[in-house]
Structure formats: C-alpha cells, structure tokens
C-alpha cells in the first residue's frame, strides 16, 4: 500500500477488509481479536464492522506480541502498556518476567526429556 493510501485510511473508520490488508492479517483473525477483546469495532447502519484508524497500530502490536510467543490472555493484559510502536511501558515487565519464567520451566523439562531420550538411544547402540 502506498503512503498516500495509508494516510487516507488513517483519517476515517476502516472496514475489516481494509484493516486486514493494511496489517497483513485476515478478516477472520481480526474477528478473533475482536471476540477476545483485543480490539473494538463500531457497526455501520448495515452491520459492517468499522475500526478506528488507531486500530492499525494496535493490531500491529498484537502481531508482534504473538510472534514473541505470548498468549492472547497475556496480550490482553499488556495492551494498556503499549503507547508507542515497538515499545512496552514498564508496566509490562512483571508480566513478561513471569511469562519468561514459565518458558524457562518448559525448556528445562524439554531438555530433561531430550537427555533421557538421548540416553535410551545411546544405550541401544552399545
């Protein structure tokens, strides 16, 4: 999309297809985000979803957080800690630290399982 197109979209409510196109997602995913309370939509007289232009950055932030492996429930809590692109406010740190600790536990368990499997393989080769 050209910068002129993006500037035009930033000045009026967006239909779901427009928001999907500009955020490189799908209408289905946007409906999922809406159902999970991550984004809000008004309704037109004909029932179409209309998204505020600021939803573009919200969806982009959601996508970045999902790419970082965060679950939707945690993302919902983090949305109030996002005020600028690519930057979380300090209020996000405790939640992220807790989530990181959860990953550390999972990694340790997987590592232990891997070691046990490798031991079985090594023993069968002897």
N, C-alpha and C positions, 0 to 999 in steps of 0.2 A: 504494500500500500504506500502511496506517495505521502509526503509530508502534508501536502495540501488536503488530501483526503482525511488524514488523521486529524488535522486542525478542524476540519468541518465536523467530524464525528465528535470532537471534544466540546462542541457547542450546543449539542442537542441530545435528547434521550436516544439510546441505541436499541434497536430491535435485537433479538437474540442471535440472529444470523450475523449481524454486523459485529456484535461483541465477540462472537466465536471467531470470525475472520481476523479481527484486529489482535486478538490474544492467542491465536494459533491453537485454539481448543475446539470443542464441538458443542453444538447446542445441547446435546444430551449431558455432557459434563457440566455445562452451566446450569442446567436444571437440577443436577445432583448437588452442585454447590448451593443453589438456592434452597433446595429441600433440607440441606444440612445446616442452614442458617449462616452460611459464609458470605453470601451476597443477597441483596434485596432487589426486587423488581416491582415497579408500579404496573398497572394494567391500563391498556388503552380502552377506548369505548368498545372495541371489538374483541377485547380479551387478550390481546398480544402483550407479551412481557416487554416492558420498557425499562432500560437500565440507565442510571445516571452516568454521565461520562467518566466520573471518578472510579467507576467500577472497573474500568480498563486496568488501572494500576492495582486495584485490589486483586483481580484475577491473576495478573502477572505475579504478584507477591505470593498468592496461593500456590501457583505453579512452581515457583522457586522453592517454597517450603516442602511441597510434595516431593520435588526432586531431591531434597535433602533427607528424605525418608521419614518425614514427620506424618503422623496420622491426622486425619481430619479433625478429630476431637481436640488435639493439641493445637492445630492451626486455628481452630475457632477461638481458643483462649489467647493466641498470640496476635490476632488481628488488631486488637487495641494497642499493641506495642509496635505497630508499623506506622511510621509517619513519613518516611522518605523511602524512595526506591533503594532496594538492596541494603537497607539498614534497619536493624531492630533496635528498639529502645532498651535501656537497662532492665525494664520490667520483664523482658523475655528471658533473661539469663537464668533465673531459678528453674523455669520450666524446661529450658534446653539442657541445663545441667542434669536434671532428673531424667530426662529422656536419654541423654548420653550414658548415664549410669545403667539404664535398662539395656542399652546396646552393649555395654561392656560385659554385663552378666551373660547376655545371649552369646557374645563372642567367646567368652570363657567356656561356656557349655559346649558350643560347637567345636572349639579347639580340643576339649577333653574327648568328645565323641570321635573326632578325627584321629586323635592319638590312639584311642582304643582300636579303631578300625585298622590303622596302620600296624599296630601290634599284632592283630589277627593275621593280617596279610604277611607280615614278616615271619610269624611263627609257622605259617603254612608253607613257606618257601624253604624252611630249614630241613 
